[in-house]
Amino acid sequence: MKNALEKIKHKTVEIINTTELEERLKSGKKLRIKLGADPTAPDLHLGHYVVMRKLRDFQELGHTIVFIIGDFTALIGDPSGRSKTRPALQRVQIEENAKTYFDQVFKILDRKKTEIHFNSEWLSKINLERWIRISSNFTVARILERDDFFNRYRAGIPIFFHEFFYPVMQAYDSIAVKADVELGGTDQKFNLMMGRRLQEAMNEPPQVAIVMPILRGTDGVKKMSKSLGNYIGITEDAYSMFGKVMSIPDTIISEYYFLVLDRSEEEAKEIDRIIQTGEVNPMKLKMQLAREIVALFHSEEEAERAEENFKKVFSRKELPEEMEAIYIDLKRDEKIDIVTLLKENNIVPSKSYGKRLIQQGAVEINEKKLSDFREKVVLKEGDVIKVGKRKFFKIVVNSRKE
């Protein structure tokens, strides 16, 4: 049991509380370990992986993982760490994103020891009377204890009433699945504690809250987040994944070795030291980091190809050998609306996003930047469209997708 407790405690920030966890492990009961993720984008990312690897530790100890896809809570959006109201998602968008989660989860977790639920299974069925009774267990003062709400309130930034529902809904998820333990990042501590409080109020054993470290995103500042666009998806192709890892600032290289590749704290400190002293070129350490992360989610062979591709494109300024094709129908008008083309081929999530990329100079055709999203372009066989820093697409004419 001692070894089990040490395994679970490894690389956690805080456990509330350790005594309860120890007692439950001693009992020999198969515990139900909860983690939720809102489908605000199609990809789970490396930040999720840090937490989900801890779930795998529980699975290896014989416990059951309950992974909740927050399709109902995504209608509100988690306000954790947000300085403004999160835009509401449409049901269709939520459902499309959620479909992709199943295969991604099982790249990390054992399917046989994992339950997957949508929280609409129970939240959509709660009537108003029941919801009032559930909400009556919390005060507005308690909700305003959250740093993000408190800071917005003090700064005069609007807090909309529906945002208060989010932590209560997440807390009720713990009731619905009878969670013994819930995991989340440091920004989720308030929500985890809400679950404990609601379970106690409803005469249920309170869940143990395990707080995990947060992985910063590719900007090196904010937490890795789908909505912030600074994430590295665990099912992204090897080339994109390699390129994104190579884009992180030198200041967080050690953090990725520590949290993603599970290096020891001593190794992480040594990496920081040799970067600061200039003993090793950070590019070399980052190249190794990218290679190992790609190998973790793909293979050694794909990691090697991704590294060579990166060197060709970014070091030698050559085009990558492999590019995804964009097929142009013969009936298409010769002059093409590039924004529509990008959206129809799922290269951008929306036309407005595509327009912003063009305005930012992030879209090129044959190494020439586009500046006006209203301008229609003439494309021919073999033309190369570059979107952002790492995505290349080759135009194919007189062919159709099968």
GUMARMI-287764 format. One record per atom (N, C-alpha, C): residue in one letter; x, y, z. Coordinates in steps of 0.2 Angstrom, whole numbers, plus 2048, in hexadecimal, padded with zeros to 3 digits. Layout:
BEGIN
AXYZ
...
//
This chain:
BEGIN
M8047FA800
M800800800
M804806800
K80A806804
K80E80C804
K81180D7FD
N8138087F9
N8168097F3
N81080C7EE
A80A80A7EF
A80480D7EB
A8038147ED
L8048167F3
L80381D7F5
L8088217F2
E80E81F7F2
E8148227F0
E8138237E8
K81181E7E5
K81081E7DD
K80B8247DC
I8068247E0
I8008297DE
I8038307E0
K8078317E5
K8098387E7
K80E83A7E3
H8128367DF
H8178387DA
H81583E7D6
K8188437D6
K8178497D2
K81084C7D2
T80D84C7D8
T80784F7D9
T8098567DD
V80485B7DC
V8068617E0
V8038617E7
E7FD85E7E7
E7F985E7EE
E7F48587EE
I7F38557F3
I7EE8507F4
I7EA8527FA
I7E38527F9
I7DE8547FE
I7D984F7FF
N7DA84B804
N7E084B809
N7E3844808
T7EA84480A
T7EE83E809
T7EB83880E
T7E983A814
T7E7835819
T7E1831816
E7DC835813
E7D6832810
E7D882D80B
L7DD82F806
L7DF82B801
L7E2824804
E7E6825809
E7EA82080B
E7E581A80E
E7E081D812
E7DB818814
E7D781580F
R7D581880A
R7D2815804
R7D6810800
L7DC811800
L7E180C7FD
L7E1806801
K7E2807808
K7E280280D
K7DC7FD80D
S7D680080B
S7D07FD80B
S7D07F7806
G7D47F7801
G7D47F27FC
G7CE7F37F7
K7CA7F97F8
K7C47FA7F3
K7C77FD7EC
K7C47FB7E7
K7C67FD7E0
K7C38047E0
L7C78097E0
L7C58107E0
L7C38137D9
R7BE8187D9
R7BC81B7D3
R7C08227D2
I7C48227CD
I7C88287CC
I7C582C7C7
K7C38337C8
K7C08377C3
K7C583C7C0
L7C483D7BA
L7C78437B6
L7C28457B1
G7C184B7B0
G7BD84E7AB
G7C08527A6
A7BE8537A0
A7C185779B
A7BB85A797
D7BB860796
D7B6863791
D7B886378A
P7B4861785
P7B686077E
P7B586777B
T7BA86C77D
T7BA87277A
T7BE873774
A7C186D772
A7C586C76C
A7C686576B
P7C8863765
P7C885C763
P7CE858766
D7D385B769
D7D985876B
D7D9858773
L7DB852776
L7DE85277C
L7E685477B
H7E9857780
H7EF85A77F
H7F4857785
L7FA859784
L800857789
L7FE859790
G7FA85E791
G7F8860798
G7F485B79B
H7EF858796
H7EB853799
H7EF84D79A
Y7F484B796
Y7F8845797
Y7FB84579E
V7FE84B7A0
V80184B7A7
V7FC8497AC
V7F684B7AC
V7F18487B1
V7EF8417AF
M7EE83F7A9
M7EC8397A7
M7F18337A9
R7F78357A9
R7FC8307AB
R7FB82E7B2
K7F98337B6
K7F88317BD
K7F282D7BD
L7ED82E7B9
L7E78297B9
L7EA8227B7
R7EF8227B3
R7F181B7B1
R7F58187B7
D7F881C7BB
D7FB8197C1
D7F58167C6
F7EF8197C6
F7EA8167CA
F7E880F7C6
Q7E780F7C0
Q7E58097BC
Q7EA8047BE
E7F08057BE
E7F68007BF
E7F57FD7C6
L7F28017CA
L7F17FF7D1
L7EA7FB7D2
G7E67FA7CC
G7E07F77CC
G7DA7FB7CD
H7DA8017CD
H7D48067CE
H7D18077C7
T7CB80A7C7
T7C780C7C2
T7C78137C0
I7C88157BA
I7C881C7B8
I7C281E7B5
V7BF8237B7
V7B98267B4
V7BA82C7B1
F7BB82C7AA
F7BC8327A6
F7B68357A4
I7B583B7A6
I7AE83F7A4
I7B084479E
I7AC843799
I7AC848793
I7A784D795
G7A9853796
G7A4858799
G7A085C793
D79C858790
D79885A78A
D79385F78D
F79185E793
F78C863795
F78F869798
T79486879C
T79886E79F
T79B87279A
A79D86F794
A7A087378F
A79B87878C
L79587878D
L79087D78B
L79188378F
I794883795
I796889799
I79D88A798
G7A2885798
G7A9886798
G7AC88879F
D7B18847A0
D7B48857A7
D7B788C7A7
P7B58907AC
P7B88967AD
P7BF8967B1
S7C18907B3
S7C88907B7
S7CD8947B3
G7D08987B7
G7D689C7B4
G7D48A17AE
R7CE8A27AD
R7CC8A77A8
R7CB8AE7AA
S7CD8B37A7
S7CC8BA7A9
S7C68BD7A5
K7C28B87A1
K7BC8BB79E
K7B88B579D
T7B18B679B
T7AD8B179A
T7AF8AD794
R7AF8A6795
R7B08A278F
R7AB8A178A
P7AC8A2784
P7A68A277F
P7A389B77F
A79C89B77E
A79989577E
A79A891778
L79A88A779
L79B886773
L794883771
Q79388276A
Q78D87F768
Q78D878769
R787875769
R78786E76B
R78A869765
V78986B75F
V78C867759
V79486775A
Q79786D75C
Q79E86E75C
Q7A0869762
I79D869768
I79E86576E
I79E85E76C
E79985C768
E798855767
E79E852762
E7A085775D
E7A5855758
E7AC85475C
N7AD859761
N7B3858764
N7B4852769
A7AE85176C
A7AD84B771
A7AF84576D
K7AD844767
K7AE83D763
K7B583B763
T7B9840763
T7C183F762
T7C483D768
Y7C183E76E
Y7C483C774
Y7C5835776
F7C1831773
F7C182A775
F7C8826774
D7CA82776D
D7D082476B
D7D682776F
Q7D582E770
Q7DB831773
Q7DC82F77B
V7D682E77E
V7D782C785
V7DA825786
F7D9821781
F7DB81A781
F7E281977E
K7E581F77C
K7EC81F77B
K7F181F781
I7ED820787
I7F082178D
I7EE81C792
L7E781B792
L7E4817797
L7E2810795
D7E180C79A
D7DF805798
D7D7805797
R7D5803791
R7CE804790
R7CA7FF794
K7CC7F9796
K7C97F579B
K7C87F87A2
K7CC7FC7A4
K7CB7FF7AB
K7C98067AB
T7C68087A5
T7C380F7A4
T7BC80F7A3
E7B88147A6
E7B18157A5
E7B281C7A1
I7AE81D79C
I7AD824799
I7A6826799
H7A582C79C
H79E82E79C
H79E835799
F798837797
F79683E795
F79284179B
N79484779D
N7908497A3
N78984C7A1
S78884C79B
S78184D799
S77C84779B
E77F84279C
E77B83C79F
E77783D7A5
W77A8417A9
W7768437AF
W77484A7B0
L77984F7AE
L7788567AE
L7718587AA
S7708557A5
S76B8587A0
S7648557A3
K7648517A8
K75E84E7AB
K75C8517B1
I7608567B4
I75F8597BA
I75985E7B9
N75485E7BD
N74F8637BC
N7508697C1
L74D86E7C0
L74E8757C3
L74E8747CB
E7498707CD
E74886F7D5
E74F86C7D7
R7518677D4
R7578637D6
R75D8677D6
W75D86B7D0
W7638707D0
W7638757D5
I75E8787D7
I75E87C7DD
I7608797E3
R75E8737E4
R7608707EA
R76886E7EA
I76A86C7E5
I77186B7E4
I7758727E5
S7738777E2
S77787E7E2
S7768817E9
S77187F7ED
S7708827F4
S7768807F9
N77A87B7F6
N7808797FB
N78687D7FA
F7858827F6
F78B8877F5
F78988E7F6
T78D8927F8
T78B89A7F9
T78F89D7F3
V78C8A37F2
V7908A77ED
V7978A97EF
A7978AB7F6
A79E8AC7F9
A7A38A77F7
R7A08A07F8
R7A589B7F7
R7A789B7EF
I7A289C7EB
I7A489C7E4
I7A98A27E2
L7A88A77E5
L7AC8AD7E4
L7B38AC7E7
E7B48A77EB
E7BB8A67ED
E7C08A47E8
R7BD8A17E2
R7C189F7DC
R7C58A67DA
D7CC8A57D9
D7D08AB7D7
D7CD8AE7D1
D7CB8AA7CC
D7C98AD7C6
D7C38B17C6
F7BE8AE7CA
F7B88B27CB
F7B98B87D0
F7BD8B77D5
F7BF8BD7D9
F7C28C37D6
N7C78C17D2
N7CB8C67CE
N7C78CA7C9
R7C28C67C6
R7BE8C97C1
R7B98CE7C4
Y7B68CB7CA
Y7B28CF7CE
Y7B58D67D0
R7BB8D57D3
R7BF8DB7D5
R7C08E07D0
A7C28DD7CA
A7C48E27C4
A7BE8E47C0
G7B88E27C3
G7B28E57BF
G7B08E17B9
I7B38DB7B8
I7B28D77B1
I7AC8D37B2
P7A78D37AE
P7A18CF7AF
P7A28C87B0
I79E8C67B5
I79E8BE7B6
I7978BD7B5
F7958B87B0
F78E8B77AF
F78C8B17B3
F7868B17B5
F7838AD7BA
F7848A57B8
H7848A47B1
H78489D7AF
H78B89A7B1
E79089E7B2
E79789C7B3
E7988997BA
F79389B7BF
F7938987C5
F7918917C5
F78D88F7C0
F78B8887C0
F7908837BF
Y7968857BB
Y79B8817B9
Y79E87C7BF
P7A18807C4
P7A487C7CA
P79E8777CD
V79887A7CD
V7938767D1
V79186F7CC
M7918707C6
M79086B7C1
M7968667C2
Q79C8687C2
Q7A28647C2
Q7A28607C9
A79F8637CE
A79F8607D5
A79985A7D4
Y79485C7D1
Y78F8577D0
Y7918517CC
D7958527C8
D79884C7C4
D79B8477C9
S79E8497CE
S7A18457D3
S79C8417D7
I7968447D8
I7908407DB
I78E83B7D6
A78D83D7D0
A78A8387CB
A78E8327CA
V7958337CA
V79982D7C9
V79C82A7CF
K79A82C7D5
K79D82A7DB
K7A482A7DB
A7A78307DA
A7AE8307DA
A7B282F7E1
D7B782B7E1
D7BB82B7E7
D7C18307E7
V7C38317E1
V7C98367E0
V7C783A7DA
E7C98407DA
E7C98447D4
E7D08477D3
L7D28477CC
L7D884B7CB
L7D78517C7
G7DB8567C7
G7DB85C7C3
G7E18607C4
G7E38657C0
G7E88697C0
G7E786E7C6
T7ED8727C7
T7EC8777CD
T7E787C7CC
D7E587D7C6
D7E08827C4
D7D987F7C6
Q7D98787C7
Q7D28757C8
Q7D18737D0
K7D58767D4
K7D58747DB
K7CE8767DE
F7CC87C7DC
F7C587E7DF
F7C087A7DD
N7C08787D6
N7BB8737D4
N7BB86C7D7
L7C186A7D9
L7C28637DC
L7BF8647E3
M7C08697E6
M7BE86A7ED
M7B686B7ED
M7B386E7E8
M7AC86F7E8
M7A98687E7
G7AC8637E4
G7AA85C7E4
G7AA8597EB
R7AF85A7EE
R7AF8587F5
R7AA85A7FA
R7A98617F9
R7A38647FD
R79C8627FB
L79B8617F5
L79485E7F3
L7938577F5
Q7988537F5
Q79884C7F7
Q79684C7FF
E79A850802
E79985080A
E79185380B
A78F858807
A78985A808
A783855807
M785851802
M78084C800
M781845804
N785845809
N78684080D
N78A83A80A
E78F83C805
E793837801
E79A838804
P79E833804
P7A5834806
P7A8839801
P7AC83E804
P7AF8437FF
P7B58407FB
Q7B58427F5
Q7BB8407F1
Q7C18437F3
V7C783F7F2
V7CD8417F3
V7CF8457ED
A7D284B7EE
A7D48507E8
A7DB8507E7
I7DD84E7E1
I7E484D7DF
I7E68537DA
V7EA8587DD
V7EC85D7D8
V7F285C7D5
M7F285D7CE
M7F885B7CA
M7FB8627C7
P8018617C6
P8048677C3
P8028697BC
I80286F7BA
I8008717B4
I8058727AF
L80486F7A9
L80A8707A4
L8088777A0
R80D87B79F
R80C88179B
R80C880794
G809884790
G808883789
G80E885785
T80D88577F
T81388777A
T81588E77B
D81189277E
D81289977F
D81789A785
G818895789
G81C89578F
G81A899794
V81389B794
V81189F799
V80A89C79C
K80589C798
K7FF89979B
K7FE89279A
K7FA88F79E
K7F988879E
K7F7885797
M7F987F796
M7F787C78F
M7F087C78F
S7ED87F78A
S7E687F789
S7E387F782
K7DE87B781
K7DB87B77A
K7D8882778
S7D588577D
S7D288B77B
S7D789177A
L7DD89077D
L7E289577C
L7E6894776
G7E688E773
G7E988C76D
G7F188B76E
N7F388A774
N7FA889776
N7FB881777
Y7F887D774
Y7F8876776
Y7FB871771
I7FE86C774
I80086676F
I7FC860770
G7F885F76B
G7F385976B
G7F785276B
I7F484E76F
I7F7847770
I7F6843769
T7F2845765
T7F184175F
T7F3845759
E7F684B75A
E7F884E754
E7FE84A750
D7FE84C74A
D803848746
D80A849749
A80F845747
A81584574A
A81984C748
Y81884E742
Y81B854740
Y81985A743
S81285B744
S80F860748
S81286074F
M81185A752
M81385A759
M81B85B75A
F81F859756
F82685B756
F827862756
G824865751
G82586C750
G822871756
K81D86F759
K81A87275E
K81E872764
V82186C766
V82686B76B
V82C87076A
M82E870764
M834874762
M83387C763
S82C87D763
S82A884764
S82A88776B
I82B882770
I82A885777
I830889779
P82F88E77E
P835892780
P83A88D784
D84088F784
D84688B787
D84488B78F
T841890791
T83F890799
T83B88A79B
I837887797
I833882799
I83587B797
I83B87A794
I83D874791
I83E86F797
S84087179D
S84186C7A2
S83A86A7A5
E83586E7A4
E82E86D7A7
E82B8677A2
Y82D86779C
Y82A862798
Y82E85B799
Y83485C79A
Y83885579C
Y8358537A2
F8348577A7
F8318557AE
F82A8527AE
L8268567AA
L81E8547AB
L81C84F7A5
V81F85079F
V81D84C79A
V821845799
L82784679A
L82C840799
L82E83D7A0
D82B8407A5
D82C83D7AC
D83383C7AE
R8378417AC
R83E8427AF
R83D8447B6
S8438427BA
S8438447C1
S84484C7C2
E84284E7C8
E8438557CA
E84A8577C9
E84F8527CB
E8568547CB
E8588557C3
E8558517BF
E8578517B8
E8548587B5
A84E85A7B7
A84B8607B4
A8508667B7
K8528667BD
K85686B7C0
K85D86C7BC
E85F8667BA
E8668667B7
E8658697AF
I85F8677AC
I85E86A7A6
I85D8717A6
D85A8747AB
D85A87B7AC
D86187E7AD
R86587B7B1
R86B87D7B2
R87087E7AC
I8708787A8
I8748787A2
I87287D79D
I86B87F79D
I869884798
I86B88B79A
Q86A88C7A1
Q86C8927A3
Q8748947A3
T87888F7A4
T87F8907A3
T88288F79C
G87D88D797
G87F88D790
G88488778F
E884882793
E88887C792
E88587878C
V87E87878B
V87B874786
V877879782
N87787977B
N87287D777
N86B87A779
P86687F77B
P85F87D77C
P85C879776
M85E87B770
M85B87876A
M85C87076A
K86286E76D
K86486776D
K85F864772
L85E867778
L85A86477D
L85386377A
K851869777
K84A869774
K84986476F
M84E86376B
M84D85E765
M84C857768
Q85085576E
Q84F84F771
Q84984E774
L846854777
L84085477A
L83A852775
A83B856770
A83585576A
A83684E768
R83C84B767
R83C844764
R83983F769
E83A84076F
E83883B774
E83083C775
I82E842775
I826843776
I82384076F
V82584176A
V82283E764
V823837764
A828834766
A82982D767
A82482A76C
L82282E771
L81E82C776
L81782A773
F81582F76F
F80E82F76C
F80D82C765
H81382B762
H81382875B
H81882275B
S81E823759
S82381D759
S82A821758
E82F81D759
E83681F758
E837821751
E83481D74C
E83581E745
E832825743
E82C826745
E82982C744
E82C832747
A82F83174D
A833837750
A83983974C
E83C834749
E842835745
E84083973F
R83B83773C
R83883A736
R836841737
A83384273D
A83184973F
A83784D740
E83C84B743
E84284F745
E84585173E
E84684C739
E84984E733
E84585372F
N83E85272F
N83A85772C
N83B85E72F
F83B85E736
F83C864739
F843868737
K848864737
K84E867734
K84E86972D
K84A866729
K84A868722
K84686E721
V84186F725
V83C874724
V83F87B728
F84187A72E
F84387F732
F84B881732
S84F87C731
S85687D731
S85887F72A
R85687A726
R85887B71F
R85387F71A
K84E88171D
K849884719
K846881713
E84687A714
E84387670E
E83C874710
L83887270B
L83186F70C
L83286870F
P82D867713
P82C860715
P82B85B710
E82D855711
E82C84F70C
E82584D70B
E82284D711
E81B84B711
E816851713
M81185270F
M80C857710
M80585570F
E801857713
E7FA855712
E7F785870C
A7F3854708
A7F1857701
A7EA85B703
I7E98606FF
I7E38646FE
I7E08636F7
Y7DB85F6F7
Y7D885D6F0
Y7D38636ED
I7D48656E7
I7D086A6E4
I7CC8676DF
D7C68676DF
D7C18656DA
D7C28686D4
L7C18656CE
L7C28686C8
L7BD86D6C6
K7B786C6C9
K7B28716C8
K7B28776CC
R7B78786D0
R7B887E6D4
R7BB8836D0
D7B88896D1
D7BA88F6CE
D7C28906CE
E7C58936C9
E7CC8936C9
E7CF8986CF
K7CB89D6D0
K7CD8A16D6
K7CA89F6DC
I7CE89D6E1
I7CB89A6E7
I7CB89E6EE
D7C689E6F1
D7C68A16F8
D7CA89D6FD
I7D089F6FF
I7D489C703
I7D289A70A
V7CE89F70D
V7CB89D713
V7C6898713
T7C289770E
T7BD89270D
T7C188B70C
L7C688C708
L7CA886707
L7CD88370D
L7CF887711
L7D2885718
L7CD88271C
K7C788571C
K7C2883721
K7BF87C71E
E7BE87B718
E7BB875715
E7C086F716
N7C6871716
N7CB86B717
N7CD86A71E
N7C986D723
N7CA86D72A
N7D186F72C
I7D4873729
I7DB87672B
I7DA87B730
V7D487F730
V7D3884735
V7CC882738
P7CA88373E
P7C4882741
P7BE88673F
S7C088C73C
S7BA89073A
S7BD895735
K7B9898731
K7BB89D72C
K7BE8A4730
S7BB8A5735
S7BD8AB739
S7C58AA73B
Y7C68A473D
Y7CD8A2740
Y7D28A273A
G7CF8A0734
G7D38A072E
G7D58A772C
K7D08AC72C
K7D18B372B
K7D68B672F
R7D68B4736
R7DB8B773A
R7E28B5739
L7E28AE737
L7E98AC735
L7EC8B072F
I7E88B172A
I7EA8B5724
I7EC8BC726
Q7E88BF72A
Q7EA8C672C
Q7F08C6730
Q7F28C1734
Q7F88C0738
Q7FE8BE734
G7FD8BD72D
G8028BB729
G8048B472A
A8008B072C
A8018A972E
A8008A4729
V7FD8A6723
V7FC8A271D
V8008A4717
E80389F714
E8078A070E
E80689B709
I80689E703
I8068996FD
I80C89A6F9
N8108946F8
N8168946F5
N81B8996F8
E81B89A6FF
E82089E703
E81E8A6702
K8188A76FF
K8168AE6FF
K8108AF704
K8118B4709
K80B8B570E
K8058B870A
L7FF8B570D
L7F98B970B
L7F88BE710
S7F58C470E
S7F48C9712
S7EC8CB712
D7E98C970D
D7E18CB70D
D7DD8C570C
F7D98C3711
F7D58BD711
F7D08BE70C
R7CE8C4709
R7C98C4704
R7CB8C36FD
E7D28C36FC
E7D58C26F6
E7D48BA6F4
K7D18B96EE
K7D18B26EB
K7D88B16E8
V7DA8AA6E8
V7E08A86E5
V7E08A36E0
V7E58A36DC
V7E589D6D7
V7EA8986D9
L7E88926D9
L7EC88C6DC
L7ED8876D6
K7F28846D6
K7F487F6D1
K7F78796D4
E7F78736D1
E7FA86D6D3
E80186E6D6
G80286C6DC
G80986C6DF
G80A8736E4
D8058776E3
D80687D6E8
D80687B6EF
V80A87F6F3
V80B87D6FA
V8088836FE
I803881703
I800886707
I80388470E
K80688A711
K808889718
K80488D71D
V801889722
V7FD88C727
V80188C72E
G802892731
G806892737
G80D891735
K81088E73B
K81888D73A
K819886738
R814881738
R81687A738
R812876733
K80C879730
K80887572C
K808877725
F80A872721
F80B87371A
F80686E716
F803871711
F7FE86D70D
F80086E705
K7FF868702
K8008686FA
K7FA8686F7
I7F986C6F2
I7F386D6ED
I7F38676E8
V7EE8636E8
V7ED85E6E3
V7E785F6DF
V7E885F6D8
V7E28616D4
V7E185B6D0
N7DA85A6CD
N7D88556C9
N7D884E6CE
S7D784F6D4
S7D68496D8
S7D084A6DD
R7CE8456E0
R7C98466E5
R7CA8416EB
K7C88436F1
K7C983F6F6
K7C48396F5
E7C78336F7
E7C382D6F7
E7BE82D6FC
//
